[in-house]
Amino acid sequence: MDERIDRLLSLAEQQHATIVEQGRQNAQQHATIVEQGRQIAQQAEHIGLLTQSVVLLLGEEMGVPVPDGDAAPEPQRTDMDGKPY
């Protein structure tokens, strides 16, 4: 009878150790996913800023500057000889 109890106790301890290990692995996976989400959000922000910059530059290049929010339009740019560009 004692052997059966010892065997059951041993199995319960093994299951507990397995569950604890799975919990640790899940916590690591969660931390990795959270970090990846943070990186994706940061990259999305950078892509948005780059897209906005390209639109502004293309507008200037085509002679139709895009106003930046509520800012007043920039004065016409000139080179060192005073010629507009």
C-alpha positions as CSV (number, residue, x, y, z in Angstrom):
1,M,0.0,0.0,0.0
2,D,2.8,2.4,0.8
3,E,4.4,1.8,-2.6
4,R,1.2,2.8,-4.3
5,I,1.0,6.0,-2.3
6,D,4.7,6.8,-3.0
7,R,4.1,6.1,-6.7
8,L,1.0,8.4,-6.8
9,L,2.9,11.1,-5.0
10,S,5.8,10.8,-7.4
11,L,3.5,11.1,-10.4
12,A,1.8,14.1,-8.9
13,E,5.2,15.8,-8.3
14,Q,6.2,15.1,-11.9
15,Q,3.0,16.6,-13.2
16,H,3.4,19.6,-11.1
17,A,7.0,20.1,-12.3
18,T,5.7,19.8,-15.9
19,I,3.0,22.3,-15.4
20,V,5.4,24.8,-13.7
21,E,7.8,24.4,-16.7
22,Q,5.0,25.0,-19.2
23,G,4.0,28.1,-17.3
24,R,7.5,29.4,-17.4
25,Q,7.7,28.8,-21.2
26,N,4.4,30.5,-21.7
27,A,5.6,33.5,-19.8
28,Q,8.7,33.7,-22.0
29,Q,6.6,33.4,-25.1
30,H,4.3,36.2,-23.9
31,A,7.2,38.5,-23.2
32,T,8.6,37.8,-26.7
33,I,5.2,38.6,-28.3
34,V,4.9,41.8,-26.3
35,E,8.3,42.9,-27.4
36,Q,7.6,42.0,-31.0
37,G,4.3,44.0,-30.8
38,R,6.2,47.0,-29.5
39,Q,8.8,46.8,-32.3
40,I,6.0,46.5,-34.9
41,A,4.3,49.6,-33.5
42,Q,7.6,51.5,-33.6
43,Q,8.2,50.5,-37.2
44,A,4.7,51.5,-38.2
45,E,5.3,54.9,-36.7
46,H,8.6,55.3,-38.6
47,I,6.9,54.2,-41.9
48,G,4.2,56.8,-41.3
49,L,6.7,59.6,-40.8
50,L,8.7,58.5,-43.8
51,T,5.6,58.4,-46.0
52,Q,4.6,61.9,-44.8
53,S,8.1,63.2,-45.6
54,V,8.0,61.7,-49.1
55,V,4.6,63.3,-49.7
56,L,5.9,66.7,-48.6
57,L,9.0,66.4,-50.8
58,L,7.0,65.3,-53.8
59,G,4.6,68.2,-53.4
60,E,7.5,70.7,-53.2
61,E,9.1,69.1,-56.3
62,M,5.9,69.4,-58.3
63,G,5.5,73.0,-57.2
64,V,2.6,72.4,-55.0
65,P,4.0,72.4,-51.5
66,V,1.7,70.6,-49.0
67,P,1.1,72.7,-45.9
68,D,2.4,71.0,-42.7
69,G,-0.7,71.0,-40.5
70,D,-1.6,74.5,-39.3
71,A,1.8,76.0,-40.2
72,A,2.1,78.9,-42.6
73,P,3.4,78.1,-46.1
74,E,7.2,78.5,-46.4
75,P,8.5,81.4,-48.5
76,Q,9.8,80.6,-51.9
77,R,13.3,79.1,-51.8
78,T,16.1,80.7,-53.7
79,D,19.6,79.6,-54.5
80,M,22.7,81.7,-53.8
81,D,22.1,83.8,-56.9
82,G,18.6,84.6,-55.7
83,K,16.9,82.4,-58.3
84,P,13.9,80.5,-57.1
85,Y,14.0,76.7,-57.2
